[in-house]
Amino acid sequence: MNRIGWIAATLLMPFSFVMAASDALQRDAAWQTPADDVSVEILRDALTQQNASPQLIEQAIELFAVSLEDAATDRLDAFVNAAAAAVPAIDEIMQSLTEQPFEAADERLNKLATPLRSVVEAYIGRGLVRERLFDEALPLLADVEVATFIDPATLLFYRAACNHSLLHKKQTLADLRLLLENDQQCPVRYARTAKLMLADIKPLEEDSLDEISRMMSDVERRLDLGRANDKVQQQEQAIIDKLSKLIDKIEQQQQQQQQQQQSSGGGSGNAQGGQSQPMQDSQAAGGGGNGDVDRRDLGDRDGWGKLPPAERQEALQKIGRDLPTHYRDAIEAYFRKLATDK
């Protein structure tokens, strides 16, 4: 090999290596969007298991194949629309969703073969997430198998969005990381939003004011949707318990600070030698109490959000002391909304 050939080979080697490594990583990803011909066969197999007539199967396959020719096609929509053309039960479900938007499907789902049922459930679940009905959506999305799904990116994104809104941190992180494992096959809008959700929920800590604020927002969502049920009351009680725990923690910190200040003051007085009387005067002036503060009883659900203004302000000051102002504003707005709704 001459000198020019050797240089060319040396320069091209890193590029070839990087391309090969990239292809290997993509192949090793936990999920792949099925190729169009594979997707068509998935539909054919599902309709065959549903015992649809051969003529209707071919019509559905043709409709689906034509839809996939458009790169902008929503694969989940295209699959369900094509299947509905061959399976009356799916068409009935879609009609019922039009009449009663995204209410949980009834026994008609039981008429579907497993491959069709999982796709239709994911389709309904996605619609429920869009309507902020996360509790209703999660059971429909939770058990769908990603590896064999017709549109894994959509499934992972909407399931993560659902868990994110319900503050299921572990499940959210798992789905978002899995989604971003293969971001080359992930729509840009999904990838960008997934990164934002990941950065948002990763630092969330249990019993933090951030968590309490999000729980309050979730209660407001449920009330806006008319979900004033036992689940909401349980959520309200959980918020009360966490607020009480947070107030106790702040009071303990203040108590420790007072004790440290008193201890520090006593040490400096002894260092001056014989000047004990000024030290005692200083202690008396600062108050020698043990720092205990009467706890507010926030546990009465019927009166929650209806505290007298002075008492409510005192409670908010306890919570908001040494904390960012916007959290205190959010809590106060939340109490006002609950008082109005109740």
C-alpha positions in Angstrom: 0.0 0.0 0.0 1.4 3.4 -1.0 1.6 6.3 1.4 -1.6 8.0 0.1 -3.5 4.8 0.4 -2.3 4.2 3.9 -3.3 7.8 4.9 -6.8 7.4 3.3 -7.3 4.1 5.1 -6.3 5.6 8.4 -8.7 8.5 8.0 -11.6 6.4 7.0 -11.2 3.8 9.7 -12.6 5.9 12.6 -15.7 6.8 10.6 -16.4 3.2 9.7 -15.9 2.1 13.3 -18.3 4.8 14.5 -20.9 3.9 12.0 -20.6 0.2 12.9 -20.8 1.0 16.6 -23.9 3.2 16.0 -25.6 0.4 14.1 -24.8 -2.1 16.9 -26.2 0.2 19.5 -29.4 0.7 17.6 -29.8 -3.1 17.1 -29.2 -3.6 20.9 -31.9 -1.1 21.9 -34.7 -2.6 24.0 -37.4 -1.6 21.4 -37.6 -1.0 17.7 -40.4 0.5 15.6 -41.5 -2.4 13.3 -40.8 -2.0 9.7 -43.8 -1.3 7.5 -44.0 -4.9 6.1 -43.6 -6.3 9.6 -46.4 -4.0 10.8 -48.7 -5.2 8.0 -48.1 -8.8 9.0 -48.8 -7.9 12.7 -52.2 -6.6 11.6 -52.8 -9.7 9.4 -52.0 -12.0 12.3 -54.2 -10.1 14.7 -57.2 -10.1 12.4 -56.7 -13.8 11.7 -56.8 -14.5 15.4 -60.0 -12.5 15.6 -61.5 -14.8 12.9 -62.2 -11.9 10.6 -63.2 -12.9 7.0 -60.4 -13.2 4.5 -62.0 -10.5 2.3 -62.2 -8.0 5.2 -58.6 -8.8 6.3 -57.3 -8.0 2.8 -59.3 -4.7 2.7 -57.9 -3.8 6.2 -54.4 -4.7 5.1 -54.6 -2.5 2.0 -56.0 0.4 4.0 -53.2 0.1 6.5 -50.4 -0.3 3.9 -51.6 2.9 2.1 -51.6 4.8 5.4 -48.0 3.7 6.1 -46.7 5.2 2.9 -47.1 8.6 4.4 -44.2 9.3 6.8 -46.3 11.6 8.9 -48.9 8.8 9.6 -49.8 8.1 13.2 -49.2 4.4 13.3 -51.5 3.7 16.2 -54.4 5.6 14.6 -53.7 3.9 11.2 -53.7 0.4 12.8 -56.9 0.9 14.8 -58.7 2.5 11.9 -57.7 -0.4 9.6 -58.7 -3.0 12.2 -62.1 -1.3 12.8 -62.9 -1.8 9.1 -62.6 -5.6 9.6 -63.9 -6.0 13.2 -67.3 -4.6 14.1 -66.5 -4.6 17.9 -63.6 -2.2 17.4 -65.8 0.1 15.3 -68.4 0.1 18.0 -65.8 1.0 20.6 -64.6 3.9 18.5 -68.2 5.1 18.0 -68.8 5.0 21.8 -65.7 7.1 22.3 -67.1 9.7 20.0 -70.4 9.8 21.9 -68.9 9.6 25.4 -65.3 10.9 25.0 -62.8 8.4 26.4 -64.8 6.8 29.1 -63.4 3.4 30.0 -64.3 0.7 27.5 -66.9 -1.9 28.5 -67.2 -5.6 27.9 -66.7 -5.1 24.1 -62.9 -5.2 24.8 -63.4 -8.8 25.9 -64.6 -9.7 22.4 -61.2 -8.9 21.0 -58.3 -11.3 20.5 -55.3 -10.4 22.7 -53.2 -8.7 20.0 -56.1 -6.4 19.0 -57.2 -5.8 22.5 -53.7 -4.5 23.6 -53.6 -2.1 20.7 -57.2 -0.8 21.3 -56.5 -0.4 25.0 -53.4 1.6 24.3 -55.4 3.7 21.9 -58.0 4.4 24.5 -55.4 5.0 27.2 -53.6 7.6 25.0 -56.9 9.4 24.6 -57.5 9.3 28.4 -54.1 10.8 29.0 -54.9 13.6 26.6 -58.0 14.3 28.6 -56.0 14.3 31.9 -57.8 11.2 33.1 -54.6 9.5 34.3 -56.1 7.1 36.8 -58.4 5.7 34.1 -55.6 5.6 31.6 -52.9 3.8 33.6 -54.5 0.4 33.8 -54.9 0.3 30.0 -51.3 1.3 29.4 -49.4 -0.4 32.2 -49.4 -4.0 31.0 -48.9 -3.5 27.2 -45.8 -5.2 26.0 -43.4 -2.6 24.5 -41.2 -5.0 22.5 -44.1 -6.3 20.4 -46.2 -3.2 20.2 -47.0 -1.6 16.8 -45.9 1.9 18.0 -43.5 1.5 21.0 -42.5 5.2 21.1 -46.1 6.3 21.5 -46.8 3.7 24.2 -43.7 4.6 26.2 -44.2 8.4 25.9 -47.9 8.4 27.0 -47.3 5.9 29.8 -44.5 8.0 31.1 -46.6 11.1 30.9 -49.4 9.3 32.8 -47.0 8.1 35.6 -45.3 11.5 35.7 -48.6 13.3 36.4 -49.5 10.7 39.1 -46.0 11.2 40.7 -44.9 7.6 40.1 -41.3 8.5 40.0 -39.8 5.0 39.6 -42.1 4.0 36.7 -41.7 7.4 35.0 -37.9 7.2 35.0 -38.0 3.6 33.7 -40.2 4.5 30.7 -38.4 7.7 29.9 -35.0 6.1 29.9 -36.3 3.2 27.8 -37.9 5.7 25.4 -34.6 7.7 25.0 -32.6 4.5 24.5 -33.7 4.6 20.9 -34.3 8.3 20.3 -33.3 7.9 16.6 -36.7 6.2 16.1 -38.5 8.5 18.5 -40.4 11.5 17.2 -38.6 14.7 18.0 -41.6 16.1 20.0 -41.5 12.9 22.2 -37.8 13.0 22.7 -37.6 16.7 23.7 -40.6 16.4 26.1 -39.2 13.2 27.5 -35.9 14.9 28.4 -37.9 17.7 30.1 -40.0 15.3 32.1 -36.8 13.4 33.1 -35.1 16.5 34.3 -38.3 17.5 36.1 -39.0 14.4 38.1 -35.5 13.1 38.8 -34.8 15.5 41.7 -38.3 14.9 43.2 -38.0 13.8 46.9 -40.6 12.2 49.1 -42.2 14.5 51.7 -40.6 17.5 50.1 -42.5 20.7 49.6 -42.1 20.1 45.8 -44.0 16.8 46.2 -46.7 18.4 48.3 -47.2 21.2 45.8 -47.6 18.6 43.0 -50.1 16.6 45.0 -52.1 19.7 45.5 -52.1 20.3 41.8 -53.3 16.7 41.3 -56.2 17.3 43.7 -57.1 20.4 41.8 -57.1 18.4 38.5 -59.4 15.8 40.0 -61.8 18.4 41.3 -61.8 20.2 37.9 -62.8 16.8 36.3 -65.6 16.3 38.9 -63.7 13.5 40.7 -64.7 14.4 44.2 -64.5 10.8 45.5 -62.7 8.7 48.1 -59.4 8.9 46.1 -59.5 12.7 46.4 -60.2 12.6 50.1 -57.3 10.2 50.6 -55.1 12.5 48.6 -56.2 15.5 50.7 -55.4 13.6 53.9 -52.0 12.6 52.6 -51.3 16.3 51.9 -52.4 17.2 55.4 -50.1 14.6 56.9 -47.1 15.7 54.8 -47.7 19.3 55.7 -47.9 18.5 59.4 -44.7 16.4 59.1 -43.0 19.3 57.3 -44.1 21.8 59.9 -42.7 19.5 62.7 -39.4 19.3 60.8 -39.1 23.1 60.5 -40.0 23.6 64.2 -37.3 21.0 65.2 -34.8 22.8 63.1 -35.7 26.1 64.7 -35.5 24.5 68.1 -32.0 23.2 67.4 -30.9 26.6 66.2 -32.1 28.2 69.4 -30.3 25.7 71.5 -27.1 26.2 69.5 -27.4 29.9 69.9 -28.0 29.6 73.7 -25.0 27.2 73.9 -22.8 29.5 72.0 -23.8 32.5 74.1 -23.1 30.6 77.3 -19.6 29.6 76.1 -18.6 33.2 75.3 -19.8 34.4 78.7 -17.7 31.8 80.5 -14.7 32.7 78.4 -14.8 36.3 79.7 -14.3 35.0 83.2 -16.6 35.9 86.1 -19.1 37.8 84.0 -22.0 35.5 84.7 -24.6 38.1 85.5 -24.6 39.7 82.0 -25.0 36.2 80.5 -28.1 35.5 82.6 -29.6 38.9 81.7 -29.0 38.1 78.0 -30.8 34.7 78.4 -33.7 36.2 80.1 -34.1 38.9 77.5 -34.0 36.3 74.7 -36.5 33.9 76.3 -35.5 30.7 77.8 -38.4 28.6 76.6 -38.0 25.1 75.1 -39.2 26.3 71.6 -42.4 24.2 71.5 -45.2 25.5 69.4 -48.8 24.3 69.5 -49.5 22.3 66.3 -52.4 23.3 64.1 -55.1 20.7 63.7 -55.5 20.5 59.9 -57.1 17.1 59.9 -60.8 18.2 59.7 -61.7 17.6 56.0 -65.0 19.5 56.3 -63.2 22.6 57.5 -60.1 22.2 55.3 -59.3 25.5 53.5 -61.8 27.4 55.7 -59.4 28.4 58.6 -59.9 31.9 59.9 -57.6 34.3 58.0 -55.3 34.9 61.0 -54.8 31.2 61.7 -54.3 30.3 58.0 -51.7 33.0 57.6 -49.9 31.8 60.7 -49.8 28.2 59.4 -48.6 29.5 56.0 -45.8 31.5 57.6 -44.7 28.4 59.5 -44.6 26.4 56.3 -43.0 29.1 54.1 -40.4 30.3 56.5 -36.9 29.7 55.0 -38.6 28.3 51.8 -39.1 29.8 48.3 -42.0 32.3 48.1 -43.7 30.6 45.1 -44.3 27.4 47.2 -46.1 29.5 49.8 -48.2 31.2 47.1 -49.1 27.9 45.6 -50.3 26.5 49.0 -52.3 29.6 49.7 -54.0 29.5 46.3 -54.7 25.8 46.8 -56.4 26.3 50.1 -58.5 29.1 48.5 -59.6 26.8 45.7 -60.5 24.0 48.1 -62.6 26.4 50.2 -64.5 27.5 47.1 -65.0 24.0 45.7 -66.3 22.6 49.0 
